[in-house]
Amino acid sequence: MKFKNPVFLASGIMGETGSSLKRMAKEGAGAVTTKSIGLNPNPGHKNPTIVELDIGLLNAMGLPNPGVNSYIEELEEVRDFIKKLDTKIIGSIYGKNEEEFIEVAKKIEEYVDLIELNISCPHAKGYGMAIGQDPDLSHSICKAVKKSVSVPVFAKLTPNVSNILEIAEALVEAKVDGFVAINTVRGMAIDIRAKKPILSNKFGGLSGKAIKPIGVKVVYDLYENFDKPIIGVGGIYTGEDAIEYIMAGASAVQVGTAVYVRGYDVFKKICEEIKKFLEEENLKLKDIIGIAHE
């Protein structure tokens, strides 16, 4: 699969509706990733769901979404426009078991170019990370989805495990086409005046600058051990951040918190910054993928 550029929209940011995906495609994203979509509508957690920190964002949204049937209607309205921009659509999906994952994957397959399995959300009980921390469960779900659809299937990994390579190996055995690394890191913020956690869910997932070194290390380890394409994500604000991930082994990157920090046109900005670096170093993008391993 070829993309017009290696800077994608990450799941969870500006992917709630078809119109928001359309806007991100217009702003230059090489691919846009949907909000994680489940079988049935889910209201998510009650407010407050986001805390702004100096080092990033702490969120506990709780996988809010309208359900796959309603979301497909959103995609139908914007799919042709997004394709005209030569932008790919990545469908992020979740479920509580094999059956739910398979049903959502089959329904959304027609409308996306690639499926991203969310087995890593850290703040939705019974979903996401609860699956991604278990190699056997991760294997069975990924294998089942792979058998059910014809589009490529990537798995999004959680860093909240003791041995991420054990999980990755189980996914490779399940024949996933690639990895997305990483999802957010579990964290918490307490209001010292109110003397209680700020988030209604008490804890959430930390994104932004603070988790970039964690993400880069995971990508480096995945590239070192497995022959699978990797999409790097976590704390990518600039072209230099993206290049760091690419040198660690990522073929592309996803941007989330930086959309909030640098604006909707962050994709164009990061692409220009990558291009400038490559020109200064007299290199091509393919030359630097995994170059830190040499």
Residue pairs with C-beta under 8 A, 6 or more apart in sequence:
1 88
1 113
1 114
1 152
3 30
3 31
3 88
3 252
4 30
4 86
4 87
5 28
5 30
5 267
5 271
6 30
6 242
6 246
6 251
6 252
6 253
6 274
6 285
7 28
7 29
7 30
7 242
7 252
7 253
7 255
7 267
7 270
7 271
7 274
8 29
8 30
8 31
8 32
8 33
8 90
8 231
8 252
8 253
8 254
8 255
9 15
9 21
9 24
9 29
9 31
9 32
9 33
9 254
9 255
9 256
9 259
9 267
10 33
10 233
10 254
10 255
10 256
11 33
11 34
11 35
11 36
11 90
11 92
11 116
11 118
11 156
11 254
11 256
12 35
12 36
12 59
12 61
12 92
12 256
13 255
13 256
13 257
13 259
13 260
14 20
14 21
14 23
14 24
14 259
14 264
15 21
15 24
15 32
15 33
15 34
15 35
15 92
16 35
16 64
16 65
17 74
18 74
18 75
18 76
18 77
18 78
19 74
19 77
19 78
21 32
21 34
21 74
21 75
21 78
21 82
21 89
22 78
22 81
22 82
23 264
24 32
24 259
24 264
24 267
25 32
25 81
25 82
25 85
25 87
26 85
27 264
27 265
27 266
27 267
27 268
28 265
28 267
28 268
28 271
29 87
29 255
29 267
30 87
30 88
30 252
30 267
31 87
31 88
31 89
31 90
31 113
31 114
31 252
32 82
32 87
32 88
32 89
32 90
33 90
33 91
33 92
33 116
33 254
34 71
34 75
34 89
34 90
34 91
34 92
34 112
35 64
35 65
35 71
35 92
36 63
36 65
36 92
36 93
36 94
36 118
36 121
36 128
37 65
37 67
37 68
37 71
37 91
37 92
37 93
37 94
37 104
37 108
38 63
38 65
38 67
38 68
38 93
38 94
38 95
38 100
38 104
38 127
39 67
39 68
39 95
39 100
39 103
39 104
40 67
41 65
41 66
41 67
41 70
42 62
42 63
42 64
42 65
42 67
43 62
43 64
44 61
44 62
44 63
44 64
44 65
45 60
45 61
45 62
45 64
45 123
45 199
45 200
45 201
46 200
47 200
48 198
48 199
48 200
49 59
49 60
49 61
49 62
49 199
49 200
49 201
49 204
50 57
50 58
50 59
50 61
51 57
51 58
51 59
51 189
51 198
51 199
51 204
53 189
53 206
53 208
53 210
55 206
55 208
55 209
55 210
56 206
56 207
56 208
56 209
56 210
56 211
56 235
56 257
57 206
57 207
57 208
57 257
57 260
58 187
58 188
58 189
58 199
58 204
58 205
58 206
58 207
59 123
59 184
59 199
59 204
59 205
59 207
60 123
60 199
60 200
60 201
60 202
60 203
60 204
60 205
61 123
62 123
62 124
62 201
63 94
63 118
63 121
63 124
63 127
63 128
65 71
66 74
68 93
68 103
68 104
68 107
68 108
69 107
71 108
72 107
72 108
72 111
75 89
75 108
75 111
75 112
76 111
79 89
79 111
82 89
88 113
88 114
89 111
89 112
89 113
89 114
90 112
90 113
90 114
90 115
90 116
90 154
91 108
91 109
91 111
91 112
91 114
91 115
91 116
92 116
92 118
92 156
93 101
93 104
93 105
93 108
93 115
93 116
93 117
93 118
94 101
94 104
94 117
94 118
94 119
94 121
94 124
94 127
94 128
95 101
95 102
95 103
95 104
95 127
95 141
96 126
96 127
97 141
98 140
98 141
98 144
101 117
101 141
101 144
101 145
102 144
102 145
102 148
105 115
105 145
105 148
105 149
105 153
106 148
106 149
108 115
109 115
109 149
109 150
109 151
112 151
113 151
113 152
114 151
114 152
114 153
114 154
115 145
115 149
115 151
115 152
115 153
115 154
116 154
116 155
116 156
116 180
117 141
117 142
117 145
117 153
117 154
117 155
117 156
117 176
118 127
118 128
118 156
118 183
119 128
119 129
119 131
119 132
119 138
119 141
119 142
119 155
119 156
119 157
119 158
120 128
120 129
120 132
120 156
120 157
120 158
120 160
120 182
120 183
121 127
121 128
121 129
121 183
121 184
121 205
122 128
122 129
122 158
122 160
122 183
122 184
122 185
122 186
122 203
122 204
122 205
123 186
123 201
123 203
123 204
123 205
128 158
128 183
129 158
129 160
129 183
131 137
131 138
131 141
132 138
132 155
132 156
132 157
132 158
132 161
132 167
132 183
133 158
133 160
133 161
133 167
135 166
135 167
135 169
135 170
136 170
138 155
138 167
138 170
138 171
138 174
139 170
139 171
139 173
139 174
140 174
142 153
142 155
142 171
142 174
142 175
142 176
143 173
143 174
143 175
145 153
146 153
146 174
146 175
146 176
152 177
152 178
153 176
153 177
154 176
154 177
154 178
154 179
154 180
154 231
155 171
155 176
155 178
155 179
155 180
156 179
156 180
156 181
156 182
156 183
157 164
157 167
157 168
157 179
157 180
157 181
157 182
157 183
157 218
158 164
158 167
158 182
158 183
159 181
159 182
159 183
159 185
159 211
159 214
159 215
159 218
160 185
160 186
161 167
164 218
164 221
164 222
165 221
165 222
165 225
168 179
168 222
168 225
168 226
169 225
169 226
171 179
172 226
172 228
176 228
177 228
177 229
178 228
178 229
178 230
178 231
179 222
179 226
179 228
179 229
179 230
179 231
180 230
180 231
180 233
180 254
181 215
181 218
181 219
181 222
181 230
181 231
181 232
181 233
181 234
182 211
182 214
182 215
182 218
182 233
182 234
183 205
183 233
184 204
184 205
184 206
184 207
184 211
184 234
185 205
185 206
185 210
185 211
185 214
186 203
186 204
186 205
186 206
187 203
187 204
187 205
187 206
188 197
188 199
188 202
188 203
188 204
189 197
189 198
189 199
190 196
190 197
190 198
191 197
191 198
197 203
207 234
207 235
207 256
207 257
208 235
208 257
208 261
209 235
209 237
210 235
211 234
211 235
212 234
212 235
212 236
212 241
212 244
213 235
214 234
215 232
215 233
215 234
215 235
215 245
216 232
216 234
216 244
216 245
216 248
217 248
219 230
219 232
219 245
219 248
219 249
219 250
220 248
220 249
220 292
220 293
222 228
222 230
222 249
223 230
223 248
223 249
223 250
223 290
223 293
224 249
224 293
229 251
230 249
230 250
230 251
231 250
231 251
231 252
231 253
231 254
232 242
232 245
232 246
232 248
232 249
232 250
232 252
232 253
232 254
233 253
233 254
233 255
233 256
235 241
235 257
236 242
236 245
236 253
236 254
236 255
236 258
236 270
237 255
237 257
237 258
237 261
237 262
237 266
238 258
238 269
238 270
238 273
239 269
239 270
239 271
239 272
239 273
239 274
239 275
239 276
239 277
240 273
240 277
241 253
241 270
242 253
242 270
242 273
242 274
243 274
243 277
243 288
245 253
246 253
246 285
246 288
246 289
247 288
247 289
247 290
247 291
247 292
248 290
248 292
249 289
249 290
249 292
249 293
250 289
251 289
255 266
255 267
255 270
258 266
258 270
259 266
262 269
274 285
278 284
278 285
278 288
